[in-house]
């Protein structure tokens, strides 16, 4: 059937940089088919996707992806480690994927593989360095970065590698491949011109962050040169319909209300809350009126701003430590958001390769028939996340879209 390329992303939204990555990945791997695993309506940095998951799936398919599968919300909004692990579990379970390609600041896969090897094997010396760094009261990502550099004798050529979110995610993908003993081969395509969080742009390339800022500020004309034509059309349609959800601040009153209504011990059950943070969250929520104020009050060197923002998202979606633990021990379903003719062929090949795989093309049928409590709990979180997300629409804030939206076929 030829080679199959796997890509994991948020496509928030799908822009020219994503198109470059997709086309270069296809060339590098000589792949005949492409599967993309994309986040649903909320993202790994603890925010909203600017447009819904079906619209972003449409962008991907119109730009050359054959099959789009949703990354369940318990992975999509989780730490880089669990995000990557969930995505790799899905790609590996398909039994047809030959490569995974990701964008990073380096195209040297050997360097990323070396880091992944250390994190996977966790040699005693590295663990000792990590324990030492954590005792300083700094955040886990910073402690891990310091420990890795110490383990590698402070080699300065590795410093820039570990400071990039894309490189870190690439390392986590490779680590997950090792963990699951996958035969999928990783490749890295170097990003160019703009970084992950750059808010400025050059020529026709901009980061997704810059594009979302343009949308929030109403500069729609600038979007024409930063997005493929099909992506631009989908995004503008959503803007006209009032179906844009710019960021988590859209839900700030709900989040503050939730935190005010919870006891500290209930807050402590939310995912990633630890070391008494529940008391800081409770006190801040009781005295703040905006998320910006709240984040300012709970900020500390022990917690990254991304982790704190994820915790606020968890309070909105009621994602607990137990939910994340459930996701770690569960083999996820294959929720198809959209596909083209080649994608239909891929689905038939996937079904042949792994007859036990749970392939979801109708959420209602799947929910009605599944007897697996863990799987049912996970997909109910996806359904709830969509119901919450549409509250951010300016118009037509319908619930139950996971049941009523038809499978996207192009």
C-alpha positions in Angstrom: 0.0 0.0 0.0 3.0 2.3 0.1 4.5 4.4 3.0 2.3 6.1 5.6 3.3 9.3 7.3 2.0 10.3 10.7 1.9 13.9 12.0 0.7 15.2 15.4 -0.4 18.8 15.7 -2.9 21.3 16.8 -3.2 23.1 13.5 -4.5 26.1 15.5 -5.0 27.2 12.7 -3.4 25.4 9.7 -0.9 28.0 8.2 1.8 28.2 5.6 4.4 26.8 8.0 2.3 23.7 8.6 1.9 23.3 4.8 5.7 23.6 4.4 6.2 20.9 7.1 3.6 18.6 5.6 5.1 18.8 2.1 8.7 18.5 3.2 7.8 15.5 5.4 6.1 13.8 2.4 9.2 14.4 0.2 11.6 13.2 2.9 9.8 10.0 3.5 8.4 9.3 0.0 5.0 8.7 1.8 1.9 7.8 -0.2 -0.6 8.5 2.7 -0.7 10.9 5.6 -2.5 10.5 9.0 -2.8 13.6 11.3 -3.6 13.3 15.0 -4.9 16.7 16.1 -6.1 18.2 19.4 -9.8 18.8 19.9 -11.2 22.1 21.0 -8.6 22.8 23.8 -4.9 22.8 23.6 -1.8 21.6 25.4 -0.8 25.0 26.6 -4.0 25.3 28.5 -6.1 27.4 26.1 -8.8 27.1 23.5 -8.4 26.2 19.9 -9.3 29.3 17.9 -11.8 27.3 15.8 -13.4 24.0 16.3 -11.8 20.6 15.6 -13.9 19.8 12.5 -12.9 23.1 10.9 -9.3 22.4 11.6 -9.7 18.9 10.3 -11.1 20.4 7.1 -8.1 22.7 6.8 -5.8 19.7 7.1 -7.5 17.6 4.5 -7.8 20.4 2.0 -4.1 20.9 2.3 -3.0 17.3 1.8 -3.7 15.2 4.9 -5.7 12.0 4.1 -7.1 11.0 7.5 -7.6 13.2 10.6 -8.0 11.6 14.0 -8.8 13.4 17.2 -6.4 13.3 20.1 -8.7 12.8 23.2 -8.9 15.8 25.5 -7.2 14.0 28.4 -4.1 13.9 26.3 -4.5 17.1 24.3 -4.6 19.3 27.4 -2.0 17.3 29.3 1.8 17.7 29.9 4.1 17.3 26.9 4.9 13.8 28.2 1.3 12.6 28.3 0.3 14.5 25.1 3.1 12.8 23.2 2.4 9.4 24.8 -1.3 9.5 23.8 -0.5 10.5 20.3 2.1 7.7 19.8 -0.3 5.1 21.3 -2.8 6.1 18.7 -0.3 6.1 15.8 1.3 2.9 16.8 -2.1 1.1 17.3 -3.0 1.8 13.6 -0.2 -0.7 12.6 0.2 0.9 9.2 2.3 4.1 10.0 5.9 4.1 8.9 7.1 7.6 10.0 6.2 10.3 12.4 7.4 13.8 11.5 7.4 16.8 13.8 8.6 20.4 13.5 11.5 21.4 15.7 14.3 23.9 16.0 16.7 21.2 15.0 16.6 18.7 12.3 19.3 16.6 14.0 17.3 13.6 15.1 20.3 12.0 16.7 20.6 14.8 19.3 16.9 14.5 20.2 17.2 10.7 20.3 20.1 11.0 22.8 18.0 13.1 25.2 15.0 10.7 24.7 17.2 7.8 25.6 18.3 9.4 28.9 14.7 10.2 29.8 13.5 6.8 28.9 16.2 4.8 30.7 16.6 7.4 33.6 20.1 6.3 34.6 20.9 6.6 38.4 23.3 9.6 37.9 20.6 11.5 36.0 18.0 10.8 38.6 20.4 12.0 41.3 20.9 15.3 39.5 17.1 15.7 39.0 16.4 15.2 42.7 19.1 17.7 43.5 17.6 20.3 41.2 14.0 19.8 42.3 15.1 20.5 45.9 15.8 24.1 44.8 12.1 24.7 44.4 12.2 25.3 40.6 9.7 24.0 38.1 10.0 20.4 37.0 10.8 21.3 33.3 13.6 23.6 34.4 14.9 21.0 36.9 14.9 18.3 34.2 16.7 20.6 31.8 19.4 21.4 34.4 19.7 17.7 35.3 20.1 16.7 31.6 22.8 19.3 31.0 24.7 18.2 34.2 24.5 14.6 33.1 26.0 15.7 29.7 28.8 17.5 31.5 27.3 21.0 30.8 27.9 20.7 27.1 26.7 24.1 25.9 25.7 22.9 22.5 22.7 21.2 24.1 21.4 24.3 25.9 19.4 25.7 23.0 18.0 22.3 22.2 16.4 22.0 25.6 15.0 25.6 25.7 12.6 25.0 22.7 9.1 23.7 23.3 9.1 22.0 19.9 12.3 20.2 20.6 11.0 19.1 24.0 7.9 17.7 22.3 10.0 15.9 19.7 12.1 14.3 22.5 8.8 13.2 24.2 7.6 11.6 20.9 10.9 9.7 20.6 10.7 8.6 24.2 7.2 7.3 23.7 8.2 5.4 20.6 10.9 3.7 22.8 8.4 3.1 25.6 5.9 1.4 23.3 8.6 -0.4 21.3 7.2 1.1 18.2 8.7 0.5 14.7 7.6 4.0 13.6 10.6 6.0 12.5 10.9 9.6 13.8 12.0 12.5 11.5 12.4 16.2 12.3 11.8 19.1 10.0 13.6 22.3 11.1 11.3 25.3 11.6 12.3 28.4 9.8 11.8 32.2 10.0 9.5 32.2 13.1 9.6 30.5 16.4 6.8 28.7 18.2 5.6 31.7 20.2 6.7 34.6 17.9 4.0 37.3 17.7 5.6 39.0 14.7 5.8 37.5 11.2 8.1 37.6 8.2 6.9 37.4 4.6 4.2 34.7 4.3 5.3 32.7 7.4 3.9 33.3 10.9 3.5 31.2 14.0 0.0 30.1 15.0 0.4 32.4 18.0 0.9 35.4 15.7 -2.0 34.4 13.6 -4.3 34.1 16.6 -3.3 37.5 17.7 -4.1 38.9 14.3 -7.6 37.4 14.5 -8.1 38.7 18.0 -7.1 42.2 16.9 -9.3 42.1 13.8 -6.5 42.4 11.2 -8.0 39.9 8.8 -6.4 41.2 5.6 -3.0 40.1 6.9 -4.2 36.6 7.1 -4.5 36.2 3.3 -0.7 35.8 2.9 -0.1 33.8 6.0 -2.6 30.9 5.4 -3.2 28.6 2.4 -6.3 29.8 0.5 -8.4 26.9 1.8 -7.5 27.6 5.4 -8.2 31.3 5.0 -11.7 30.5 3.6 -12.5 28.1 6.5 -11.2 30.6 9.1 -13.1 33.6 7.6 -16.3 31.5 7.5 -15.9 30.8 11.2 -15.3 34.5 11.9 -18.5 35.5 10.0 -20.5 32.8 11.9 -19.2 34.1 15.3 -17.5 30.7 15.9 -14.2 32.1 17.1 -12.9 31.3 20.6 -9.8 33.4 20.9 -8.3 32.1 24.2 -9.2 30.9 27.7 -10.2 34.3 28.9 -13.5 33.8 27.2 -14.3 31.5 30.0 -12.7 33.5 32.9 -16.0 34.0 34.8 -16.9 30.3 34.6 -13.4 29.4 35.8 -13.4 31.9 38.7 -16.9 30.8 39.6 -15.8 27.1 39.6 -12.8 27.8 41.8 -14.8 29.9 44.2 -17.5 27.2 44.5 -14.9 24.5 45.3 -13.3 23.6 48.6 -9.5 23.5 48.7 -9.6 19.7 48.9 -11.7 19.5 45.7 -9.2 21.8 43.9 -6.4 19.5 45.1 -8.0 16.7 43.0 -7.6 18.7 39.8 -4.8 17.4 37.5 -1.3 18.8 38.1 -2.3 20.5 41.4 0.3 19.7 44.1 2.2 20.9 47.1 -0.6 23.0 48.5 -1.3 25.0 45.3 -5.0 24.5 46.0 -4.9 27.1 48.8 -3.2 29.7 46.5 -5.8 29.0 43.8 -8.7 29.3 46.2 -7.4 32.5 47.8 -6.7 34.0 44.4 -10.1 33.1 43.0 -11.8 34.6 46.0 -10.1 38.0 45.4 -9.7 38.2 41.6 -12.0 39.2 38.7 -9.9 38.1 35.7 -7.6 35.2 34.8 -4.7 37.6 34.3 -5.0 38.8 37.9 -5.4 35.2 39.1 -2.3 34.0 37.2 -0.4 36.9 38.6 -1.2 36.0 42.2 -0.4 32.3 41.9 2.8 32.6 39.7 5.9 31.2 41.3 9.2 29.7 40.1 8.0 26.2 41.0 5.2 26.3 38.4 5.5 27.3 34.7 2.8 29.6 33.4 1.7 26.9 31.0 1.1 24.4 33.8 -0.9 27.0 35.8 -3.0 27.8 32.7 -3.6 24.1 32.2 -4.8 23.8 35.8 -7.3 26.7 35.1 -8.5 24.7 32.1 -8.8 21.6 34.2 -11.1 23.5 36.6 -13.3 24.5 33.6 -13.5 21.0 32.2 -13.3 19.1 35.6 -10.3 17.1 34.6 -8.9 15.4 37.7 -5.7 13.5 38.6 -7.8 10.3 38.3 -8.8 11.2 34.7 -5.1 11.7 33.7 -4.1 8.4 35.4 -6.9 6.7 33.5 -5.6 8.1 30.2 -2.1 6.8 30.9 -3.3 3.2 31.4 -5.9 3.2 28.6 -5.4 2.4 24.9 -7.4 5.2 23.2 -10.1 4.8 20.6 -9.6 6.1 17.0 -12.0 9.0 16.7 -12.1 10.0 13.0 -12.9 13.6 12.4 -12.5 13.6 8.6 -11.0 11.9 5.6 -10.8 11.9 1.8 -10.9 8.9 -0.6 -7.4 7.9 0.2 -8.3 8.2 3.9 -11.2 5.8 3.4 -8.7 3.3 1.9 -6.4 3.8 4.9 -9.2 3.1 7.3 -9.9 -0.2 5.6 -6.2 -1.1 5.8 -6.1 -0.1 9.4 -9.1 -2.3 10.2 -7.4 -5.2 8.5 -4.1 -4.6 10.3 -5.7 -4.4 13.8 -9.1 -5.9 14.0 -9.4 -5.2 17.7 -9.1 -1.4 17.2 -12.0 0.8 18.3 -12.6 3.0 15.2 -15.2 5.7 15.9 -17.0 7.3 13.0 -20.3 7.8 14.9 -20.0 8.9 18.5 -23.6 8.0 19.3 -23.2 4.4 18.1 -19.9 4.0 19.8 -21.1 5.4 23.2 -24.2 3.1 23.0 -22.3 0.0 22.3 -19.0 0.2 24.2 -18.8 -1.7 27.4 -15.3 -0.5 28.3 -15.8 2.0 31.2 -12.4 3.6 30.8 -13.0 4.3 27.1 -16.5 5.5 27.8 -15.2 7.9 30.5 -12.6 9.3 28.1 -15.0 10.0 25.2 -17.5 11.5 27.5 -14.8 14.0 28.5 -14.4 14.8 24.7 -18.1 15.4 24.4 -18.2 17.6 27.5 -15.2 19.6 26.3 -17.1 20.4 23.0 -20.2 21.4 24.9 -18.2 23.8 27.0 -16.2 25.1 24.0 -19.3 26.2 22.1 -20.3 28.4 25.0 -17.5 30.6 23.8 -19.3 31.2 20.4 -20.8 34.6 19.7 -23.8 32.9 18.0 -25.3 29.4 17.8 -23.8 28.0 21.0 -25.3 24.5 20.5 -24.4 21.5 22.6 -24.1 17.8 21.5 -22.1 18.6 18.3 -20.2 15.4 18.8 -23.4 13.6 18.1 -24.9 15.8 15.4 -21.8 16.8 13.3 -21.4 14.4 10.3 -18.1 12.8 9.6 -16.2 15.2 7.3 -15.6 13.5 3.9 -13.9 15.4 1.1 
